[in-house]
Amino acid sequence: MPKDPQRAREIQDFVVTDVSQEAGYSDRGIVITLVNIQGSRLRLHLTAAIGELLCERFANALEERYGK
């Protein structure tokens, strides 16, 4: 993500339609592959702490949107 806020708005959203079941490991931790509508793949390299934080933020966003 660019540090310049103006530049960040120019980047198209990556809408996830699938998560590859082929999770793996790298020197940084866990590797997860996300797939969008057009079939493009985005590989995320996450440490365990960042993966946990990401899941927590997803859960909070869903809870805010749809309730408990």
DRENTI-324494 format. One line per 5 residues: number of its first residue (from 1); their letters; for each residue x, y, z of N, C-alpha, C. Coordinates in Angstrom, 3 decimals, padded with zeros to 6 digits, m for minus. Each point is the difference from the previous one (the first is absolute). Example, Ala and Ser with C-alpha at 12.3 -4.5 7.8 and 13.67 -1.06 7.14 Angstrom:
BEGIN
1	AS	013.190 m005.690 007.800 m000.890 001.190 000.000 000.900 001.200 000.000 | m000.350 001.050 m000.720 000.820 001.190 000.060 m000.770 001.090 000.730
//
This chain:
BEGIN
1	MPKDP	000.843 m001.166 000.000 m000.843 001.166 000.000 000.895 001.238 000.000 | m000.210 000.926 m000.916 000.804 001.217 m000.037 m000.201 000.836 001.256 | 001.048 000.692 000.394 m000.094 000.842 001.194 m000.751 001.293 m000.274 | m000.066 000.414 m001.262 m000.700 001.217 m000.385 m001.504 m000.277 m000.071 | m000.820 000.688 000.825 m001.453 m000.264 000.008 m000.656 000.226 m001.355
6	QRARE	000.481 000.975 m000.777 m000.572 000.258 m001.321 000.228 m001.207 m000.910 | 001.160 m000.588 000.065 000.342 m001.156 m000.839 m000.821 m001.223 000.400 | m000.270 m000.148 001.291 m000.753 m001.159 000.489 m001.396 m000.045 m000.612 | m000.599 001.153 m000.264 m001.340 000.034 m000.577 m000.014 m000.406 m001.467 | 001.151 000.002 m000.661 000.072 m000.354 m001.411 000.061 m001.503 m000.227
11	IQDFV	000.265 m000.766 001.031 000.135 m001.440 m000.140 m001.374 m000.652 000.022 | m000.267 m000.838 m000.992 m001.286 m000.680 m000.093 m000.152 m001.009 001.124 | m001.220 m000.160 000.484 m000.275 m001.001 001.031 000.238 m001.401 m000.554 | 000.460 m000.875 000.850 000.175 m001.412 m000.356 m001.128 m000.740 000.703 | m001.043 m000.336 m000.733 m001.169 m000.658 000.571 000.241 m001.508 000.003
16	VTDVS	000.079 m000.566 001.165 000.317 m001.421 000.147 m001.231 m000.847 m000.249 | 000.129 m000.968 m000.897 m001.093 m000.933 m000.258 000.359 m001.412 000.447 | 001.288 m000.245 000.256 000.414 m001.332 000.424 001.328 000.103 000.742 | 000.246 m000.960 000.842 001.276 m000.123 000.695 000.527 m001.387 m000.330 | 001.173 m000.032 m000.598 000.583 m001.277 m000.399 000.212 m000.881 001.223
21	QEAGY	m000.296 m001.280 m000.146 000.179 m000.930 001.112 001.460 m000.408 000.161 | 000.840 000.454 m000.908 001.412 m000.347 000.044 000.772 001.010 000.838 | m000.288 000.072 001.277 000.760 000.878 000.888 001.373 m000.615 000.209 | 000.984 000.838 000.196 001.357 m000.508 000.192 000.742 000.818 001.031 | 001.273 m000.200 000.067 000.839 000.698 000.956 001.197 000.592 m000.715
26	SDRGI	000.454 001.141 000.478 001.194 000.631 m000.538 000.868 000.430 001.178 | 001.102 000.664 m000.314 000.869 000.483 001.070 m000.680 001.077 000.843 | m001.083 000.594 m000.510 m000.734 001.032 000.747 m001.145 m000.583 000.824 | m000.408 m001.206 m000.320 m001.108 m000.618 000.729 m000.918 m000.753 m000.932 | m001.247 000.425 m000.068 m001.037 m000.683 m000.761 m000.190 000.687 m001.356
31	VITLV	m000.237 m000.784 m001.046 m000.285 000.543 m001.329 m001.426 m000.391 m000.366 | m000.836 001.005 m000.305 m001.384 m000.229 m000.392 m000.208 000.618 m001.381 | m000.668 m000.714 m000.893 m000.276 000.512 m001.340 m001.471 000.365 m000.104 | m000.271 001.265 m000.345 m001.360 000.490 m000.202 m000.239 000.116 m001.500 | m001.244 m000.256 m000.430 m000.354 000.055 m001.417 m001.158 000.977 m000.167
36	NIQGS	000.086 000.875 m001.037 m001.093 000.935 m000.236 m000.895 m000.479 m001.136 | m000.968 000.828 m000.386 m000.997 m000.363 m001.007 000.638 m000.366 m001.332 | 001.041 000.720 m000.394 000.653 m000.251 m001.286 000.976 m001.168 000.061 | 000.179 m000.595 001.159 000.916 m001.122 000.131 001.413 000.402 000.369 | 000.235 001.303 000.201 001.326 000.453 000.429 000.260 m000.501 001.411
41	RLRLH	001.247 m000.297 000.255 000.372 m000.533 001.319 000.894 000.984 000.735 | m000.229 000.091 001.295 000.790 000.853 000.874 000.509 m000.870 001.136 | 001.315 m000.104 000.122 000.583 m000.828 001.058 000.361 000.883 001.181 | m000.531 m000.334 001.155 000.298 000.722 001.234 000.993 m000.803 000.817 | 001.058 000.643 000.437 000.983 m000.612 000.886 m000.215 000.630 001.369
46	LTAAI	m000.498 m000.781 000.942 m000.388 000.524 001.309 000.773 m000.684 001.124 | 000.368 000.786 000.993 000.499 m000.604 001.228 m001.222 m000.481 000.769 | 000.183 m000.845 000.966 m001.130 m000.500 000.793 m000.725 001.160 000.678 | 000.749 000.971 000.518 m000.611 001.146 000.696 m000.833 000.845 m000.958 | 000.509 000.257 m001.202 m000.739 000.798 m000.976 m001.227 m000.774 m000.497
51	GELLC	000.136 m001.310 m000.204 m001.142 m000.822 m000.405 m001.110 000.050 001.038 | 000.381 m000.076 001.268 m000.979 000.070 001.090 m000.675 001.368 000.034 | 000.781 001.063 m000.188 m000.541 001.351 m000.017 m000.955 000.187 m001.174 | 000.356 m000.530 m001.157 m000.848 000.092 m001.178 m001.339 m000.689 000.233 | 000.018 m001.196 000.570 m001.241 m000.720 000.313 m000.848 000.780 000.995
56	ERFAN	000.642 000.593 000.991 m000.718 000.786 001.004 m000.676 001.204 m000.641 | 000.702 000.662 m000.913 m000.587 001.176 m000.670 m001.147 m000.403 m000.918 | 000.134 m001.137 m000.690 m001.115 m000.501 m000.811 m001.214 m000.262 000.883 | 000.223 m000.669 001.112 m001.096 m000.334 000.912 m000.665 001.267 000.524 | 000.782 000.997 000.375 m000.558 001.263 000.501 m000.818 000.706 m001.075
61	ALEER	000.514 000.022 m001.228 m000.715 000.660 m001.097 m001.324 m000.706 m000.283 | 000.001 m001.329 m000.001 m001.234 m000.758 m000.230 m000.992 000.210 001.132 | 000.511 000.046 001.219 m000.880 000.209 001.151 m000.630 001.391 m000.045 | 000.781 001.009 m000.391 m000.547 001.362 m000.121 m001.063 000.068 m001.093 | 000.240 m000.712 m001.085 m000.929 000.075 m001.139 m001.267 m000.818 000.236
66	YGK	000.147 m001.213 000.521 m001.139 m000.904 000.111 m000.492 m000.242 001.431 | 000.674 000.556 000.974 m000.399 m000.210 001.395 000.584 m001.279 000.565 | m000.265 m000.202 001.295 000.580 m001.165 000.682 m000.813 m001.237 m000.230
//
